[in-house]
Amino acid sequence: MIVNIIIGLVVLSVIIIVHELGHFISAKSTKVKVEEFGLGYPPRLLSFKRGETRYSLNAIPFGGFTKMAGEEDPSEPRSLASKSIGVRLLVLSAGSLMNVLLPLILLSVAFMIPHDMVAGEVVVEEVVPGSPAAMAGIEPGDAIVSINGKPVHSSSSVSRYIHLNLGKQIEMVISQGDSSTREVQVIPRWRPPEGEGATGILVSMPNPSIVRQSYPFWKAVPLGMTEFSETFILYKNGIISMIIGSAPTDVVGPVGIVQFTGELAKKGVGPVLEFAAIISLVIAIVNMFPLPALDGGRIVFVLLEWVRRGKRVSPKTEGLIHAIGFVLLIGVMVVVTYQDIIRIISGESLIP
């Protein structure tokens, strides 16, 4: 448990540090005064000052901050609010931009690290009558060779390719018992009946094998970029599925992320890097939501000033709105963290 917590905290801390480094580097490079760069939230445990900036480690480990002079008040010397609209947009969005770049690096590294993969023939065990698979003529005993031209090496790759193309027609190459193949067209459903799955098939791997795999740098980077784009699509499709009610709405906070990362570490470095990439991407997207206290909420005020041709919302009003948003955000985090802690105490795992 202790090792799992340490691994989870390290991964989450790296993601947070990368985000805050985006704000920090962009602020420094545009001459914005950075008063404090902190990991975690106060109370402060230890700190040191170099130049005009204090660097701190704080007691609450789930978060971080880059405190810049005058984030809402342009009257302060070298304040963020005193800079041009372009500079403010750059500084405010830099954290999310860094969190978008991080997954590209992590996923590329994951492909370079030698890792074990389960591979084997994927066979259709069951086909639900009336499902898209049944209407396409897929039958029990058929083997899935490829989907949209991509070779199928495991049951997880079948699930991945299907969920990448919800609502879209996919081309599946099917192999029959006599070694002949045929191509069928299937449209995975957004809202399938409970227990049927998007296409209505249940697959298995009768003779799985473990394959050791790694790629050189020049192959890992393109693979990492492809994995990144597919991860984004899967996240988008997952959000849509939750909104329309076809997928459970499971929400975890920082404690849950730490728990899941620690449990995932038992499967190797690769899965941890892949999960860290997903979390980094999620943080990038969520931080750009137009909500008070988030980067996206602050960007809204900058864009509003641009639309109003330089007329600002008063610093007092903007500060109050962000303060209220921060309190509400902390309230939500407390509720989610409480649920995470209860789950851990009950011994429930996040990995099926």
DOMARLUM-375128 format. One line per 3 residues: number of its first residue (from 1); their letters; for each residue x, z, y of N, C-alpha, C. Coordinates in steps of 0.2 Angstrom, whole numbers, plus 5000, padded with zeros to 4 digits. Example, Ala and Ser with C-alpha at 12.3 -4.5 7.8 and 13.67 -1.06 7.14 Angstrom:
2
1	AS	5066:5039:4972:5062:5039:4978:5066:5039:4984  5064:5035:4989:5068:5036:4995:5064:5039:5000;
***
This chain:
352
1	MIV	5004:5000:4994:5000:5000:5000:5004:5000:5006  5010:5004:5006:5014:5005:5012:5017:4998:5013  5020:4995:5008:5023:4988:5009:5018:4983:5011;
4	NII	5012:4983:5009:5007:4978:5011:5006:4979:5018  5005:4985:5021:5004:4987:5028:5010:4984:5032  5016:4985:5030:5022:4983:5034:5022:4976:5034;
7	IGL	5021:4972:5028:5021:4965:5028:5016:4962:5033  5010:4965:5033:5004:4963:5037:5005:4964:5044  5008:4970:5046:5010:4971:5053:5015:4967:5056;
10	VVL	5020:4965:5052:5026:4961:5054:5023:4954:5055  5019:4951:5051:5016:4945:5052:5011:4944:5058  5007:4949:5059:5003:4950:5065:5007:4950:5071;
13	SVI	5012:4955:5071:5016:4956:5077:5020:4949:5079  5022:4945:5074:5025:4939:5076:5020:4934:5079  5014:4934:5077:5009:4929:5080:5008:4932:5087;
16	IIV	5007:4938:5088:5006:4941:5094:5012:4940:5099  5018:4941:5097:5024:4940:5101:5024:4933:5103  5023:4928:5099:5023:4921:5100:5018:4919:5106;
19	HEL	5012:4922:5105:5007:4921:5110:5009:4924:5117  5012:4930:5117:5014:4933:5123:5020:4929:5126  5024:4927:5122:5030:4923:5124:5028:4917:5128;
22	GHF	5023:4914:5126:5020:4908:5130:5019:4910:5137  5015:4916:5138:5014:4918:5145:5020:4920:5148  5024:4924:5145:5030:4926:5148:5035:4921:5150;
25	ISA	5036:4916:5146:5041:4910:5147:5038:4906:5153  5032:4904:5153:5029:4900:5158:5029:4904:5164  5027:4910:5164:5027:4914:5171:5034:4915:5174;
28	KST	5039:4916:5170:5046:4917:5172:5048:4910:5175  5047:4904:5171:5049:4898:5174:5046:4895:5180  5040:4898:5182:5036:4896:5188:5037:4902:5193;
31	KVK	5042:4906:5192:5043:4911:5197:5038:4917:5198  5033:4917:5193:5028:4923:5194:5032:4929:5191  5030:4935:5195:5033:4941:5194:5030:4944:5187;
34	VEE	5034:4945:5182:5032:4949:5176:5033:4956:5176  5029:4960:5177:5030:4967:5178:5031:4971:5171  5028:4969:5166:5029:4972:5159:5027:4967:5154;
37	FGL	5031:4967:5148:5030:4963:5142:5029:4968:5137  5023:4969:5134:5022:4974:5129:5020:4972:5122  5022:4975:5117:5019:4974:5110:5015:4980:5109;
40	GYP	5009:4978:5107:5004:4984:5106:5001:4986:5112  4996:4990:5112:4993:4993:5118:4995:5000:5119  4995:5003:5125:4996:5010:5127:4992:5015:5123;
43	PRL	4995:5021:5122:5000:5024:5125:5007:5021:5123  5012:5021:5128:5018:5018:5127:5023:5023:5123  5026:5020:5118:5030:5024:5113:5038:5024:5116;
46	LSF	5040:5018:5118:5047:5017:5121:5047:5011:5125  5052:5011:5129:5052:5005:5134:5059:5005:5137  5061:4999:5140:5067:4999:5144:5066:4993:5149;
49	KRG	5069:4994:5154:5068:4989:5160:5074:4985:5161  5073:4978:5161:5079:4974:5163:5077:4969:5168  5080:4970:5174:5078:4966:5180:5072:4969:5183;
52	ETR	5067:4965:5184:5061:4967:5187:5055:4968:5181  5057:4967:5175:5052:4967:5170:5054:4973:5165  5048:4977:5163:5049:4982:5158:5046:4979:5152;
55	YSL	5050:4981:5146:5049:4979:5140:5047:4985:5136  5041:4985:5133:5038:4991:5129:5035:4990:5122  5036:4995:5118:5033:4995:5112:5027:5001:5112;
58	NAI	5021:4999:5111:5016:5004:5112:5012:5006:5105  5008:5011:5106:5006:5015:5100:5001:5011:5096  4997:5007:5099:4991:5004:5096:4994:4997:5094;
61	PFG	4996:4996:5087:5000:4990:5086:4996:4983:5086  4989:4983:5087:4986:4977:5086:4984:4973:5093  4990:4970:5095:4989:4967:5101:4995:4966:5105;
64	GFT	4995:4964:5111:5001:4964:5116:4999:4961:5122  5003:4961:5127:5001:4959:5134:5007:4957:5138  5006:4953:5143:5011:4951:5148:5008:4953:5154;
67	KMA	5010:4958:5158:5007:4960:5164:5011:4957:5170  5007:4953:5173:5010:4949:5179:5007:4952:5185  5011:4951:5190:5009:4954:5197:5003:4950:5200;
70	GEE	4998:4954:5202:4992:4951:5205:4989:4945:5202  4986:4947:5196:4983:4941:5192:4977:4939:5195  4974:4943:5199:4968:4941:5203:4969:4941:5211;
73	DPS	4974:4945:5213:4975:4946:5220:4981:4941:5223  4979:4936:5227:4984:4931:5229:4989:4934:5235  4987:4940:5237:4990:4943:5243:4997:4947:5241;
76	EPR	4998:4948:5234:5004:4951:5232:5009:4946:5231  5015:4948:5233:5021:4943:5233:5022:4941:5226  5024:4934:5225:5025:4931:5218:5020:4933:5213;
79	SLA	5014:4934:5215:5008:4935:5211:5006:4929:5207  5003:4929:5201:5000:4924:5198:4995:4920:5202  4990:4924:5205:4985:4922:5209:4987:4918:5215;
82	SKS	4993:4919:5217:4996:4915:5223:4999:4908:5222  4999:4907:5215:5002:4901:5213:4997:4895:5214  4999:4889:5213:4994:4883:5213:4990:4883:5207;
85	IGV	4984:4880:5207:4980:4879:5202:4983:4877:5195  4987:4872:5196:4991:4869:5190:4995:4874:5187  4999:4878:5191:5003:4883:5188:4999:4889:5184;
88	RLL	4994:4891:5188:4990:4896:5184:4987:4893:5178  4984:4887:5178:4982:4884:5171:4987:4884:5166  4993:4882:5168:4999:4882:5163:5000:4889:5160;
91	VLS	5001:4894:5165:5003:4901:5163:4997:4904:5158  4991:4903:5160:4985:4906:5156:4984:4902:5150  4986:4896:5149:4985:4892:5143:4991:4892:5138;
94	AGS	4997:4895:5141:5003:4894:5137:5003:4898:5131  5000:4904:5131:4999:4908:5125:4996:4904:5119  4990:4901:5121:4987:4898:5115:4991:4891:5113;
97	LMN	4994:4888:5118:4998:4882:5116:5004:4884:5111  5007:4890:5112:5012:4893:5108:5009:4894:5101  5003:4897:5101:4999:4898:5094:4997:4892:5091;
100	VLL	4997:4886:5094:4995:4880:5091:5002:4877:5088  5007:4878:5092:5014:4876:5089:5016:4880:5083  5015:4886:5083:5018:4890:5078:5015:4888:5071;
103	PLI	5009:4886:5070:5007:4884:5063:5011:4878:5061  5012:4873:5065:5016:4867:5063:5023:4869:5060  5026:4874:5063:5032:4877:5061:5031:4880:5054;
106	LLS	5027:4885:5054:5025:4889:5048:5024:4885:5042  5019:4880:5043:5017:4876:5037:5023:4871:5035  5027:4869:5040:5033:4865:5038:5037:4869:5034;
109	VAF	5039:4875:5036:5043:4880:5032:5040:4881:5025  5034:4882:5025:5030:4883:5018:5032:4878:5013  5032:4872:5016:5033:4866:5011:5040:4866:5009;
112	MIP	5045:4868:5013:5052:4868:5012:5054:4874:5007  5050:4879:5007:5052:4885:5002:5050:4883:4995  5054:4884:4990:5052:4883:4983:5046:4888:4982;
115	HDM	5041:4885:4979:5035:4889:4977:5032:4886:4971  5028:4890:4967:5025:4888:4961:5018:4886:4963  5016:4880:4959:5009:4877:4960:5006:4877:4953;
118	VAG	5000:4878:4953:4996:4877:4947:4994:4869:4947  4995:4866:4942:4993:4859:4942:4991:4857:4935  4987:4852:4935:4984:4849:4928:4978:4845:4929;
121	EVV	4975:4842:4924:4969:4838:4924:4963:4842:4926  4959:4840:4931:4953:4843:4933:4947:4840:4930  4943:4844:4926:4938:4841:4922:4931:4844:4924;
124	VEE	4926:4839:4925:4920:4842:4927:4916:4845:4921  4914:4851:4922:4911:4855:4917:4904:4855:4917  4901:4855:4923:4894:4855:4924:4892:4850:4930;
127	VVP	4886:4847:4929:4883:4843:4935:4876:4845:4936  4875:4848:4942:4868:4850:4943:4863:4844:4944  4858:4844:4940:4853:4838:4941:4850:4837:4948;
130	GSP	4850:4831:4950:4848:4830:4957:4853:4831:4962  4859:4833:4961:4864:4834:4966:4867:4827:4968  4871:4827:4973:4875:4821:4975:4879:4818:4969;
133	AAM	4882:4823:4965:4887:4821:4960:4883:4818:4954  4877:4821:4953:4872:4818:4948:4870:4811:4950  4868:4810:4956:4865:4804:4958:4871:4798:4958;
136	AGI	4877:4801:4959:4883:4796:4959:4885:4794:4952  4882:4797:4947:4883:4796:4940:4889:4800:4937  4891:4805:4940:4896:4809:4937:4893:4813:4931;
139	EPG	4897:4814:4926:4894:4817:4920:4899:4823:4918  4897:4828:4914:4902:4833:4911:4907:4829:4907  4913:4831:4907:4918:4828:4903:4922:4823:4907;
142	DAI	4920:4821:4913:4923:4816:4917:4929:4820:4920  4935:4817:4921:4941:4820:4925:4941:4817:4932  4942:4821:4937:4943:4818:4944:4950:4816:4945;
145	VSI	4952:4810:4946:4958:4808:4947:4961:4808:4954  4956:4806:4959:4958:4806:4966:4952:4806:4970  4953:4809:4976:4947:4809:4981:4950:4806:4988;
148	NGK	4946:4801:4990:4948:4797:4996:4956:4795:4996  4958:4793:4990:4964:4790:4989:4970:4795:4988  4968:4802:4988:4973:4807:4988:4972:4810:4980;
151	PVH	4978:4810:4977:4978:4812:4970:4976:4819:4969  4972:4821:4964:4970:4828:4963:4974:4831:4958  4977:4836:4959:4982:4840:4955:4979:4847:4952;
154	SSS	4974:4849:4956:4971:4856:4954:4964:4856:4956  4960:4861:4954:4953:4862:4956:4953:4864:4963  4958:4868:4965:4958:4870:4972:4959:4864:4977;
157	SVS	4962:4859:4975:4963:4853:4979:4956:4849:4979  4952:4849:4974:4945:4846:4974:4941:4850:4979  4941:4856:4979:4937:4860:4984:4939:4859:4991;
160	RYI	4946:4858:4992:4948:4857:4999:4946:4850:5001  4947:4845:4997:4945:4838:4999:4938:4837:5001  4934:4841:4997:4926:4841:4998:4925:4844:5004;
163	HLN	4927:4850:5005:4925:4854:5012:4929:4850:5018  4933:4846:5017:4936:4843:5023:4931:4837:5025  4927:4835:5020:4922:4829:5022:4915:4831:5021;
166	LGK	4913:4837:5023:4906:4839:5023:4902:4834:5027  4896:4831:5024:4892:4827:5027:4895:4819:5028  4901:4818:5025:4903:4811:5025:4904:4809:5018;
169	QIE	4904:4802:5017:4904:4799:5011:4912:4799:5009  4913:4802:5003:4920:4802:5000:4920:4797:4994  4926:4794:4993:4927:4790:4987:4931:4794:4981;
172	MVI	4927:4795:4976:4930:4798:4970:4932:4794:4964  4938:4794:4962:4940:4790:4956:4939:4795:4950  4935:4793:4945:4933:4797:4939:4936:4793:4933;
175	SQG	4939:4797:4929:4942:4795:4922:4938:4798:4917  4936:4793:4912:4932:4795:4907:4936:4796:4900  4933:4798:4895:4936:4800:4889:4940:4794:4886;
178	DSS	4938:4788:4887:4941:4782:4884:4947:4779:4889  4949:4784:4894:4954:4782:4898:4952:4777:4904  4946:4774:4904:4944:4770:4909:4942:4774:4915;
181	TRE	4943:4770:4921:4941:4774:4927:4936:4770:4931  4933:4774:4935:4928:4770:4940:4928:4774:4946  4925:4771:4951:4925:4774:4958:4918:4775:4960;
184	VQV	4916:4781:4962:4910:4783:4964:4910:4786:4971  4904:4785:4975:4903:4788:4981:4899:4794:4981  4901:4799:4985:4897:4805:4985:4897:4808:4992;
187	IPR	4892:4811:4994:4891:4814:5001:4891:4821:5000  4896:4825:5001:4895:4833:5001:4890:4835:5006  4886:4840:5003:4881:4843:5008:4883:4849:5012;
190	WRP	4880:4849:5018:4882:4855:5022:4878:4861:5020  4872:4860:5018:4868:4865:5016:4865:4865:5009  4869:4865:5004:4867:4865:4997:4863:4871:4995;
193	PEG	4859:4870:4990:4855:4876:4987:4860:4881:4984  4858:4887:4984:4863:4892:4982:4865:4891:4975  4872:4892:4975:4875:4892:4968:4877:4885:4966;
196	EGA	4875:4879:4970:4876:4873:4968:4883:4870:4970  4885:4872:4976:4891:4869:4979:4889:4863:4983  4894:4860:4987:4892:4854:4991:4891:4848:4987;
199	TGI	4894:4847:4981:4892:4841:4978:4888:4842:4971  4888:4848:4969:4884:4850:4963:4888:4849:4957  4895:4850:4957:4899:4850:4951:4902:4857:4950;
202	LVS	4904:4858:4944:4908:4864:4942:4914:4861:4938  4920:4863:4941:4926:4860:4937:4930:4865:4934  4935:4863:4930:4939:4867:4927:4946:4864:4925;
205	MPN	4951:4867:4924:4958:4865:4922:4959:4867:4915  4958:4863:4910:4959:4865:4903:4966:4867:4901  4971:4863:4904:4978:4864:4902:4982:4864:4908;
208	PSI	4981:4870:4912:4985:4870:4918:4993:4872:4916  4997:4870:4921:5004:4871:4921:5007:4873:4927  5012:4877:4927:5015:4879:4933:5021:4875:4935;
211	VRQ	5020:4872:4941:5025:4867:4944:5029:4870:4950  5036:4870:4949:5040:4873:4955:5041:4867:4960  5040:4868:4966:5040:4863:4971:5043:4865:4977;
214	SYP	5046:4860:4981:5049:4861:4987:5050:4854:4990  5051:4853:4997:5052:4847:5000:5058:4847:5005  5061:4842:5006:5067:4842:5011:5063:4842:5018;
217	FWK	5067:4843:5023:5065:4844:5030:5061:4838:5032  5064:4832:5031:5061:4826:5033:5054:4824:5030  5052:4827:5024:5046:4827:5021:5041:4833:5023;
220	AVP	5044:4838:5023:5040:4844:5025:5037:4844:5031  5040:4842:5036:5037:4841:5043:5031:4837:5043  5031:4831:5041:5025:4827:5041:5019:4830:5037;
223	LGM	5021:4833:5031:5016:4837:5027:5014:4843:5031  5018:4846:5034:5015:4852:5038:5011:4850:5044  5012:4844:5047:5007:4841:5052:5001:4839:5049;
226	TEF	5001:4836:5043:4994:4835:5040:4991:4841:5038  4994:4846:5035:4991:4852:5033:4988:4855:5039  4991:4855:5045:4989:4858:5051:4982:4855:5053;
229	SET	4982:4848:5053:4976:4845:5055:4970:4846:5050  4972:4847:5044:4967:4848:5039:4964:4856:5039  4969:4860:5041:4967:4867:5042:4962:4868:5048;
232	FIL	4963:4864:5053:4959:4864:5059:4952:4862:5057  4952:4856:5053:4945:4853:5051:4941:4858:5047  4945:4862:5042:4942:4867:5038:4939:4873:5042;
235	YKN	4943:4875:5047:4941:4880:5051:4935:4878:5055  4934:4872:5058:4929:4870:5061:4923:4869:5057  4924:4866:5051:4918:4866:5046:4916:4873:5043;
238	GII	4920:4878:5043:4918:4884:5041:4914:4888:5046  4916:4887:5053:4912:4889:5058:4905:4886:5058  4904:4880:5057:4898:4876:5057:4894:4879:5051;
241	SMI	4897:4880:5046:4893:4882:5040:4890:4889:5041  4894:4893:5044:4892:4900:5046:4886:4900:5051  4886:4895:5056:4881:4895:5061:4875:4892:5058;
244	IGS	4875:4888:5053:4869:4885:5050:4867:4889:5044  4871:4894:5042:4868:4899:5037:4870:4897:5030  4875:4892:5029:4876:4890:5022:4883:4893:5020;
247	APT	4886:4897:5024:4891:4901:5022:4891:4908:5024  4893:4913:5021:4892:4920:5023:4897:4922:5029  4894:4926:5034:4897:4927:5040:4902:4934:5039;
250	DVV	4908:4933:5037:4912:4938:5035:4917:4939:5041  4917:4944:5045:4921:4945:5050:4926:4951:5049  4933:4950:5050:4938:4955:5049:4942:4955:5056;
253	GPV	4944:4961:5057:4948:4963:5063:4955:4963:5061  4960:4966:5066:4967:4966:5064:4968:4970:5058  4965:4975:5057:4966:4979:5051:4965:4975:5044;
256	GIV	4959:4971:5045:4958:4967:5039:4963:4962:5038  4965:4959:5044:4971:4954:5043:4977:4957:5040  4979:4963:5042:4985:4966:5039:4983:4967:5032;
259	QFT	4978:4970:5030:4976:4971:5023:4977:4964:5019  4973:4959:5021:4973:4952:5018:4980:4950:5017  4984:4950:5022:4991:4947:5022:4995:4951:5017;
262	GEL	4995:4958:5017:4998:4962:5012:4997:4960:5005  4990:4959:5004:4988:4957:4997:4990:4950:4995  4990:4946:5000:4992:4939:4999:5000:4938:4997;
265	AKK	5004:4943:5000:5011:4943:4999:5013:4943:4992  5008:4946:4987:5010:4946:4980:5010:4939:4977  5007:4935:4981:5007:4928:4978:5013:4924:4980;
268	GVG	5017:4927:4985:5023:4923:4987:5023:4922:4995  5029:4920:4997:5030:4918:5004:5026:4913:5007  5025:4907:5003:5021:4902:5005:5014:4903:5007;
271	PVL	5010:4907:5003:5003:4908:5005:5003:4913:5011  5008:4917:5012:5008:4921:5018:5009:4917:5024  5014:4912:5024:5015:4908:5029:5009:4904:5031;
274	EFA	5006:4901:5026:5000:4897:5027:4994:4901:5030  4993:4908:5028:4988:4912:5031:4990:4914:5038  4996:4915:5039:4999:4916:5046:4997:4910:5051;
277	AII	4998:4904:5048:4997:4898:5052:4989:4898:5054  4985:4900:5049:4978:4900:5050:4976:4905:5056  4979:4911:5055:4977:4916:5060:4980:4914:5067;
280	SLV	4986:4911:5067:4988:4909:5074:4984:4904:5077  4981:4899:5073:4977:4894:5075:4970:4897:5078  4968:4902:5074:4961:4905:5076:4962:4909:5083;
283	IAI	4968:4912:5083:4969:4916:5089:4970:4911:5095  4973:4905:5094:4973:4900:5100:4966:4898:5102  4962:4897:5097:4955:4895:5099:4951:4900:5102;
286	VNM	4951:4906:5099:4947:4911:5102:4949:4913:5109  4956:4913:5110:4958:4915:5117:4956:4910:5122  4954:4904:5120:4952:4899:5125:4944:4900:5126;
289	FPL	4941:4904:5122:4934:4905:5124:4933:4907:5131  4928:4904:5134:4926:4906:5141:4923:4913:5142  4926:4918:5140:4924:4925:5140:4928:4929:5144;
292	PAL	4925:4934:5148:4929:4938:5152:4935:4942:5148  4940:4943:5151:4946:4946:5148:4950:4942:5144  4948:4936:5141:4951:4932:5137:4955:4927:5142;
295	DGG	4960:4923:5139:4963:4918:5143:4958:4913:5146  4954:4911:5141:4948:4906:5143:4944:4908:5149  4942:4915:5149:4938:4917:5154:4942:4917:5161;
298	RIV	4948:4918:5161:4952:4918:5167:4953:4911:5169  4954:4906:5165:4954:4899:5166:4948:4897:5170  4942:4900:5168:4935:4898:5171:4936:4899:5178;
301	FVL	4938:4905:5180:4939:4906:5187:4943:4902:5191  4949:4899:5188:4953:4895:5191:4950:4888:5192  4946:4886:5187:4942:4879:5187:4937:4880:5192;
304	LEW	4934:4886:5193:4928:4887:5197:4931:4886:5205  4937:4889:5206:4940:4888:5212:4942:4881:5214  4944:4877:5209:4945:4870:5210:4939:4866:5211;
307	VRR	4934:4867:5208:4927:4864:5209:4925:4866:5216  4926:4872:5218:4924:4874:5225:4929:4872:5230  4934:4868:5229:4939:4866:5233:4942:4872:5237;
310	GKR	4945:4876:5233:4949:4881:5235:4946:4888:5237  4939:4888:5236:4936:4894:5238:4936:4899:5232  4939:4905:5232:4940:4909:5227:4934:4914:5226;
313	VSP	4933:4916:5220:4929:4922:5219:4933:4928:5221  4931:4933:5224:4935:4939:5227:4938:4942:5221  4945:4944:5223:4949:4948:5218:4945:4954:5215;
316	KTE	4941:4957:5219:4938:4963:5217:4933:4961:5211  4929:4956:5213:4923:4954:5208:4926:4951:5202  4932:4947:5202:4935:4944:5196:4938:4950:5192;
319	GLI	4941:4955:5195:4944:4960:5192:4939:4964:5188  4933:4966:5191:4928:4970:5188:4925:4966:5182  4924:4959:5183:4921:4956:5177:4926:4956:5171;
322	HAI	4932:4955:5172:4937:4955:5167:4938:4962:5164  4937:4967:5168:4937:4974:5166:4931:4976:5161  4925:4973:5163:4919:4974:5159:4920:4970:5152;
325	GFV	4923:4964:5153:4924:4960:5147:4929:4964:5142  4934:4967:5145:4939:4970:5141:4936:4976:5137  4932:4980:5141:4929:4986:5138:4924:4983:5132;
328	LLI	4920:4978:5133:4916:4975:5128:4920:4973:5122  4926:4970:5123:4930:4967:5118:4933:4973:5114  4935:4978:5117:4937:4984:5113:4932:4987:5109;
331	GVM	4926:4987:5112:4920:4990:5108:4919:4986:5102  4919:4979:5102:4918:4975:5096:4924:4976:5091  4930:4977:5094:4936:4978:5090:4935:4985:5086;
334	VVV	4933:4990:5089:4932:4996:5086:4927:4996:5080  4921:4992:5081:4916:4992:5076:4919:4988:5070  4923:4982:5072:4925:4978:5066:4931:4982:5062;
337	TYQ	4935:4986:5066:4940:4990:5063:4938:4995:5059  4932:4998:5061:4929:5003:5057:4927:5001:5050  4924:4995:5051:4921:4991:5044:4927:4990:5040;
340	DII	4933:4987:5043:4939:4986:5039:4942:4992:5036  4942:4998:5039:4944:5004:5036:4940:5007:5031  4933:5006:5032:4929:5008:5026:4930:5004:5020;
343	RII	4931:4997:5021:4932:4993:5015:4938:4995:5012  4944:4997:5015:4950:4999:5012:4949:5005:5008  4946:5010:5012:4945:5017:5008:4941:5016:5002;
346	SGE	4936:5011:5002:4932:5010:4996:4936:5006:4990  4942:5004:4992:4946:5000:4987:4944:4993:4986  4940:4990:4991:4938:4983:4991:4943:4979:4993;
349	SLI	4945:4974:4989:4950:4969:4991:4947:4963:4994  4951:4960:4999:4948:4954:5002:4950:4947:4998  4954:4948:4993:4956:4942:4989:4952:4942:4983;
352	P	4947:4937:4981:4943:4937:4975:4947:4938:4969;
***
